[in-house]
Amino acid sequence: MTQVKICGLNDAEGYDAAVAAGANHVGFVFYPPSPRAVSPAQAAALASRHPGGPRRVGLLVDASDAEIEAILAAVPLDILQLHGEETPARATALRQRFGLPVMKALGIAEAADLALLDSYAPAVDMFLLDAKPPQGASLPGGNATSFDWSLLAGRTIPRPWLLAGGLTAANVGAAIALSGAPGVDVSSGVERARGVKDPALIEAFVRAARRPR
């Protein structure tokens, strides 16, 4: 079954919809410039709505150890998602310090960008293969842009991975078929307004991602 992560959840309506739809992962954005950002206290309140529910992923952008400690003191995360310029050494250090799996987001625009997979593979547990941000973008992800999914066709990715970038219920089936992705991540593609999740779009996305093909 295709793994699905709903990222950027910041209100009860969206969080409950992701759980009801059967998402495997729910993502909290701990990056204040994002319209989807939450505080540790807000994330904790949402996570408490469904104890034992989907795996809770914390999206971090070059966060310090102290910032991560404060987040983990408030909300029990299952995975740390590194969406900044974190190096393999930094990923290794975070795994060792906090004892949690690490997912590294890599921006992809051309085949040469995939060369980073081998250098990060020993340091991380999962990859998120996302579109590179458009020139001038202020956010590292959630920009509703995609990349050429055929770059991944037939390629062996050295860790479990999720495909991200510009996915919607309308195109996720084609994206999975073309890339061979075992899982997908969506944020802007299930929003009715920037930073506001739509329960109907969440349900439609999960259904489309898992439709037999």
Backbone hydrogen bonds, N-H to C=O, Kabsch-Sander energy under -0.5 kcal/mol:
donor,donor_aa,acceptor,acceptor_aa,energy
3,Q,182,P,-2.2
5,K,184,V,-2.5
6,I,25,H,-2.2
7,C,5,K,-0.7
7,C,186,V,-3.0
9,L,27,G,-2.1
15,Y,11,D,-2.4
16,D,12,A,-2.9
17,A,13,E,-1.7
18,A,14,G,-2.2
19,V,15,Y,-2.1
20,A,16,D,-2.7
21,A,17,A,-2.2
22,G,18,A,-0.6
22,G,19,V,-1.0
23,A,18,A,-2.4
24,N,4,V,-1.8
25,H,4,V,-2.0
26,V,55,R,-2.7
27,G,6,I,-2.8
28,F,57,V,-3.0
29,V,36,R,-0.6
30,F,28,F,-0.7
30,F,59,L,-2.4
31,Y,29,V,-0.7
34,S,31,Y,-2.4
37,A,34,S,-1.5
38,V,29,V,-2.4
43,A,39,S,-2.5
44,A,40,P,-2.3
45,A,41,A,-2.0
46,L,42,Q,-2.0
47,A,43,A,-2.9
48,S,44,A,-1.9
49,R,46,L,-1.7
50,H,47,A,-1.2
53,G,50,H,-1.9
55,R,24,N,-2.5
57,V,26,V,-3.0
57,V,55,R,-0.6
58,G,79,I,-2.4
59,L,28,F,-3.4
59,L,57,V,-0.6
60,L,58,G,-0.6
60,L,81,Q,-3.1
62,D,60,L,-0.5
68,I,64,S,-2.2
69,E,65,D,-2.7
70,A,66,A,-2.0
71,I,67,E,-1.9
72,L,68,I,-2.7
73,A,69,E,-1.7
74,A,70,A,-0.7
74,A,71,I,-1.1
75,V,71,I,-2.7
77,L,75,V,-1.0
78,D,56,R,-3.0
79,I,56,R,-1.7
80,L,101,P,-2.5
81,Q,58,G,-3.0
81,Q,79,I,-0.6
82,L,80,L,-0.6
82,L,103,M,-3.2
83,H,60,L,-3.3
83,H,81,Q,-0.7
91,A,87,T,-2.4
92,T,88,P,-2.4
93,A,89,A,-2.2
94,L,90,R,-2.3
95,R,91,A,-2.2
96,Q,92,T,-2.2
97,R,93,A,-2.4
98,F,94,L,-2.5
99,G,95,R,-1.7
103,M,80,L,-3.1
104,K,126,M,-2.3
105,A,82,L,-2.7
105,A,103,M,-0.5
106,L,128,L,-2.7
108,I,130,D,-3.1
109,A,110,E,-0.5
113,D,110,E,-1.7
114,L,111,A,-1.6
115,A,112,A,-1.5
116,L,113,D,-1.3
117,L,114,L,-1.5
118,D,115,A,-0.6
119,S,115,A,-0.7
120,Y,116,L,-2.0
121,A,117,L,-2.1
123,A,120,Y,-2.0
124,V,120,Y,-1.0
124,V,121,A,-0.7
125,D,102,V,-2.9
126,M,102,V,-1.6
127,F,160,P,-2.1
128,L,104,K,-2.3
129,L,162,L,-2.7
130,D,106,L,-2.2
130,D,128,L,-0.9
132,K,108,I,-1.4
137,A,134,P,-2.4
149,W,147,F,-1.0
151,L,148,D,-2.0
152,L,149,W,-1.9
153,A,150,S,-0.8
155,R,152,L,-2.0
157,I,155,R,-0.7
162,L,127,F,-2.0
163,L,183,G,-2.4
164,A,129,L,-2.6
172,V,168,T,-1.9
175,A,171,N,-2.3
176,I,172,V,-2.4
177,A,173,G,-2.3
178,L,174,A,-2.4
179,S,175,A,-2.4
180,G,176,I,-2.4
184,V,3,Q,-2.5
185,D,163,L,-2.7
186,V,5,K,-2.3
190,V,187,S,-1.7
191,E,188,S,-1.5
192,R,196,V,-2.0
193,A,196,V,-1.1
196,V,193,A,-2.9
197,K,195,G,-0.6
198,D,190,V,-2.8
202,I,198,D,-2.2
203,E,199,P,-2.4
204,A,200,A,-2.2
205,F,201,L,-2.2
206,V,202,I,-2.4
207,R,203,E,-2.1
208,A,204,A,-2.3
209,A,205,F,-2.6
210,R,206,V,-1.4
211,R,208,A,-0.8
